Amino acid sequence: MPRDFTTESLSHDPVHGYIPFTARSGLPAGEVSEQEIIDHPWVQRMRHIHQLQTAWWVFPSAEHMRFQHILGVMHLGSRAIEAWYDSLAATCPNLPSRALVESLVRLAGLLHDVGHGPFGHFFDDHYLDQFGVTHEDVGAAIIQNELGDLLRRVRRNPNGKLQPLEEIDPQQIAFLIRRPRGQQDEGHPTWLRKLRSLFSGIYTVDNMDFVLRDAYMTGINTKAFDINRLLHYSFFTESGLTIHVRGLPTLIHFVETRANLFRTVYFHRTVRALDLSLEELFPQTMPHLFEGNPIDNLNRYRLFTESSFLVDVQRWGDSSDPTLRELGQKWRAILSREVSWKMAVERTVNFHTAGAERMSIFSAPDLVLQRVRERLPKAVCNMPLRIDVARHYHRPSGRLPAGGQNYLFDPAAGVPQELSDDELFKALPLSFLVFRIYSQDHQHDALLHGALASVLGAATDARTNM
C-alpha cells in the first residue's frame, strides 16, 4: 500500500535531511497530529531557548535552539525503533505494536526538553536546584498536566497507526524522559524500562543528536561519528540495549567525540567565564523575573524564556529604579561580551579510576586557591580571583546515575555483559577535569601560573612520600 502523503509533512534539517511528521490535514475527527504537538505553545517555546546555553556567544554559527534539537531527537527515535523493535519484541512478549512504541519514543524525544528554562542546564543548577527539581521534573509535569489530553489522541506516526485499543499514555512519556531513580522506577512494564535506555545511557537519541548537531553548528566537525554503524550493531537482549562487539570501536569513537565537544565547546574558557558572570548576577536577577517552583506556576513559566529574559534585563539599563538600572548595565556588558573574568591559568587532568579524583588535590578546589594565594607576593595575594572546575565523565561507570542501561555482546563470551567501568574502556580515562583560575586581567598570569605549579608540585611530593 502506498504511503499516505496527505497526512504527512516534512521538515528540512541540516543534520538528518528530511524529518517527516504527521500533519493535521486529512486526519479523522478527534485525532491529534504530531504537527499539533509540535505547534503547541509549550513546544514552540523551545524556539526561544538556545541549545548551547552560553556557547553561542563564543561560537558565532552555533545559534541553534532547543527546537531544532528536539525535532532531531524525535526523528532519531523513529530510526532507533526501526532498527531495534524486532529484538525488543523478541525479549518482551507483551510488547505493544511497533506504531505505539514508535509514537511513544518519538513524542518522548520531542518533549524531553520541554521543561528547560533560560540557559538550559545552567538554569537547573542555579535556580531549579533550590526546589529539589530538574527540568525533567518540570517537563514531566507539563507532559502530564498540560499536554496529556492531546497526547492521548495521537493515533499514528509517519510509519504506522496504533491498534484500535491502544492509546498513548502521557505518564509513560514522562517516565522515559526522566533519569533512573531507584524505587520510583518500579511498576512499569519491562519493555518500557528497556526503552529508557534510548534517553538515559551511554548513547541515546538525545546525545546522538546533540553531538552531531553541536559539532556541525559550531563548525567543529560536519560528521562527528558514524551513527548508521552504531544503530546497525545495536539491539535489545534480555539484559537491555546491547551493542555487538563489532560496533564497540564506533561506540568508543562516539564517547571520545562527545568528550571532545565538552573540552572544546561546552568547557571553552570564555564559555566558562560567561557562566561565572551569570552566576554572579542570577541570584539578584531572578526575583525580578520569576519566583517559586515552575511546577506550581506553569502558565507563567510557559511565557518565561531566554528571549524574554534577555529583553527584560537589557531594558533595566534605562530603569528609574537604581537597583534595576545597575543590574541592567551589568547584563548589557555581558551581552556585549565584556566579561569581567579572564582565564589566567588552567590544568586538565584525566582520571582512570573512580577514586582517583577524590584522592587528588582537585577534590578541594577552594584549598587549591588558598594555597595559590599563599604563594603569591603580598602585594597581589588578595586580588580578586575565581576558580572554575569543569568535570566530564568520559566513559561509563557505576558512579553514573544511568548505569545499567547498556550492554556488550561478544559471541566468544556468549552472553551480554554490562558496559561499565572495566577493561572494555581501558583505553579511555574514566573522567577528566579542567581546573581554571580566572582574574580580572592578564597582568599577573605568570605569577598565578607559577603559584599553581608550585601547589601541584607540593601535592605530588606529599603523595609520593606517604
Secondary structure by P-SEA (a helix, b strand, c coil): cccccccbbbbbbccccbbbbbcccccccccccaaaaaaccccccccccccccccccccccccccaaaaaaaaaaaaaaaaaacaaaaaaaccccccaaaaaaaaaaaaacccccccccaaaaaacccccccccaaaaaaaaaccccaaaaaaccccccccccccbbbbaaaaaaaaccccccccccccaaaaaacccccccccaaaaaaaaaaaaaaccccccccaaaaaaacccccccccccccaaaaaaaaaaaaaaaaacccccaaaaaaaaaaaacccccccccccccccccaaaaaaccaaaaaaaaaaccccccaaaaaaaaaaaaaaacccccccccbbbbbbcccccccccccccaaaaaaaaaaaccccccccbbbbbbbbbbcccccccccccccccccccccbbbbbcccccccccccbbbbbbbbccccccaaaaaaaaaaaaaaaaaaaaac
